[in-house]
Amino acid sequence: MHIENIHNAKAHLSQLIKRALAGEDVVIARAGELLVRLIPVQQDVTPRQGGQLKGRILIAENFDRFDGEVERLFYGETE
């Protein structure tokens, strides 16, 4: 276990992160009291699955139709 005080940890954070990523147990202390442990984050690599809201959401048949007034507001009068 590697113990580092806060002052040195601030100055050498990138090296401490490298050590933690390499599997070393890195602990930060203040006045000799152990405070926190640096550990690598485990990335979630499971593929995303859709369909959780299937049957719970209704999309109107005309959801992609432009309203005439909205079209005029965006593009001005076309006539």
N, C-alpha and C positions, 0 to 999 in steps of 0.2 A: 504494500500500500504506500502510495506517495502522498505525503501531506505537505501542503503549501499554505502559507499565511495569505491573507487577503491582499496585502500590499504587493507581494511578489506575484500573486495570481493575476492581478491587474496588469502587471508589466509583462507577464509571460503566458497570457491566456492562450494564444495560438499553439504554443508548445504543449500546454496542459491538455488542450483538446486533442492534439495528435496522440498523446500518450493514452488518453481515454479511448480514442478510436482504435488504438492498437491492442486494447484489452486490459490495460493497466488500471488498477483501482486508484483514482485520483480524488483526494479529499481536500477541501478548503477549510481552513481553521481561522479563528480569531482569538488571539491571546491564549493559544494552546487548546481552545475548545473547538472540537470538530463541529462544523456547521453544515456543509453540503458535500455531496458526492457528484462528480461528473460522470455521466454514463451516456453512451451513444443512444440515439433515438432509433428505434426499430421501425423501419418504413413498412407500411401496409402494402403488400404486393398482390393481394387478392384482387382478381378482376372485378370491376364494377358490374352489378346486376341491376337491370331495369325491371320495370313492371310492378313496382310496389303499389302504385296507385291505379292499376288497371281495374276498370269497372267503377272507379270512384270519381272520375273526372269526366265531364261531358263537354265536348267541343262542338259548338254550334256549326251547322252545315255552312253557314255564310260567314264564318269567322275571317276568311281571307278576302272578302269583298269590300271594296272601297265605298264608303259613303260619299254621295255626290257633294255634300257640303264640305267634307274633309278634303276631298280632291280639289275643290275650288280654293280652299284656304291654302293648300300647299302649292298649287300650280297656277292659281289665278283663273280668271274666266277663260274658258276654252272655246267659247262660241263667238 
